[in-house]
Each structure stands twice: as structure tokens, then as C-alpha cells.
Amino acid sequence: MNYTGIIIGLGTFLIIGIFHPIVIKAEYYFGKRCWWAFLLVGAAAAAGSLFICNIIVSTLVGVVAFSCFWSILELYEQEKRVARGWFPRNPKRKR
């Protein structure tokens, strides 16, 4: 049996699930100005996935890369969700 698809699917599910609270916390503590960190990590992961020989690891690192890229958009969306009152605003952070 070939478990590659199941492993990649499960890994993708977990990576996306991990990035959801990361975006929420990043917006809470830093606001949308931390978008460049997601860009740098995403670019590094994308480049790294090109040099990894193991197909499963390479694919999962690629998923991390594009989850970082997607998180940039989600930071801006999270800011809108906070403005609507769906998530708490950080009272210590200047707007």
C-alpha cells in the first residue's frame, strides 16, 4: 500500500490548522505590519522545498510556504474581523 497521499493530506490538514491560530496571535500582538515575516518564511520554505529530495517532506514544506503566503491575506482579513468585533482587540497595541 502507498501511504504517501494520506500522509501529505494529514500533514496539510495539520499545517493549515496550525496557521489559523498563528495568524490570530500575530494580528493580536503585531497587527498587519508583520506580513513581511510571513513573506520571508514563505519564500525560504518555498526555496527549501526545491532542494529536499524526499517527496513527502518537500511537499509539506511547500504547503508551509504557501500557507505563509496565504497568511498575509488572512492578516488583513483578521484585522477586519477584529474591527467587526468577532475577535478581541489588543488594548496594549497602538492602532
HELIX and SHEET records of a PDB file:
HELIX    1   1 THR A    4  PHE A   30  1                                  27    
HELIX    2   2 GLY A   31  CYS A   34  5                                   4    
HELIX    3   3 TRP A   35  LEU A   50  1                                  16    
HELIX    4   4 ILE A   55  ALA A   83  1                                  29    
END                                                                             
